[in-house]
Amino acid sequence: MPELPEVEALREYLDEHLTGRVVERVLPLAVSVLKTYDPPLTALEGQPAGTTARYGKFLAVPVGELHLVTHLARAGWLRWQDALPAQPPRPGKGPLALRVSLVDGGGFDLTEAGTQKRLAVYVVHDPQEVPGIAGLGPDPLAEGFDRDAFAALLAGERRQIKGVLRDQSVIAGIGNAYSDEILHAARVSPFKLAASFTEEQLTQLYDAVQGTLRDAVGRAHGVAAGKLKAEKKSGLRVHGRAGEACPVCGDTVRSVSFADSSLQYCPTCQTGGKPLADRRLSRLLK
């Protein structure tokens, strides 16, 4: 899933390639992709694109007086093309979900792999009309998001820290991969209760949030949209690396599986050497 660093890189890429160019047509190709119908997509035709904004994992492109907003979900992506094919694509064929063509011949596709179709597109007067944006917590890289603001979000939280970091209503933009990376950098168990952090541990976790995300944004800066997925994977230290050696201590990275996701961690760095129970496996063994 594209998370804050990749979506920020896509925002920068669209700023460079899309701003000021005129939309010719927006063509939905998957039944599930469009979440709003008024204003219609045709209201974007003939209008210039403005400066793209990011809200957590959402991208919002001003087009005329409206905004084309998208959330790429778990398996979505944006594919830019300097010259789109002359033949329009057929709906329902392949991973294409939506195409934006420009008057000068370029444009981009929104694609989504897999069978679970969650990629979402909205046409709104104001991005705050999108429920997912209206309910977002603060952006961790926003000016003013300091250590005290972070500590206030965690105060009284009885949930495990892994889930809190992924909760978009608490902090915007962090998903499964970067929450694993942040917790590894902070040397914290993903199962630790958020309210149980000491002042020193809160500082350490805040520094890990800032360092991990800013490093990832820096690595993604200037990378072409088509290469961002590979860049993200190359920079991950524990997420998606179960069975490999931890780059810090050399212990084996382990995984805990859930119904539709998994987390990765290093026992030596994060849990005092104790492996966490894989709950899905435990149920199978009963």
Phi, psi and omega in degrees: 000130174297130179244188188314309183298319181288321179293324176296320177294321176295323176300313178298319181296317179292324176303317183286322189258340189247326186305130178088348180271154189262132178284129177268314183202146172240117188244110175285136184240349176239138185301324189274352193287322187272122184257351177229156182229352179218110009290155179281163178300329181297340179292345179274342186292134179081006183255146179280147177274140178259201183281123182292140177244155175244134174235100186060244178260007179268146170247136179232115180256116173292130176229107188063233179262006180249178178228131172263110186249139177221147170237123187280351177057206188285320189239018180270162177203162176249127182240111180276144175224127178293333177220111179285152176301145180293326181277122179295146181289158179269131179300143176082004181252116176077197187275356183297129179249325181200143178237133173248113179255144182254158183300327183273006173106342179273193178151192180212155175249145165259126183239158177212121179274165175083181184262339178275108185264103183239353178302136187231140177230137181229145168243116187221163175283328182219130179306333180292350175286341178282121184305321181295330177279318181299332182264008183288145169281186182293152175281127184294343179257006180287150175298133181098348177277083183262185184298322181291321177297320178296315180299323180295327179293327184271345183299125178081358180287118180264005179273163175293144188297328178303313180291325180295316180297330181274349183284111185293340177281347177263305179223131185270131168108345182267130179243204186295316185291308185285337172294320174300315182294319179297314182293326176294316179296326181275353181061048184236140175292138177295342181267359180294136179290135184299325183284352185267002182289137171284169178301320179294319179292325176298317178297317180296319180291317178301315179298324179292321176300309182295312183295315182296312183290318181293322176297318181292320177298319179297319179294325184279343183300126178081357179281133179300147184307321183289348183250002185292324180299314181294323180295317179301310183299321183293335183268354182279138184261325180234324184296130181074011184239031177303135181091347178268169180279136174297130182289349180267310187243344180091353177295163180280127177292133181246168184227148171238126184259143174238187185301316185227017179199179176210160175237155178235148184202166175250120181302316182295315183285331193240334187231026178063026179087356183268123176293141175279149180290132173275104190294326179292318178295321180300321179294325180291332183275348181289000000 
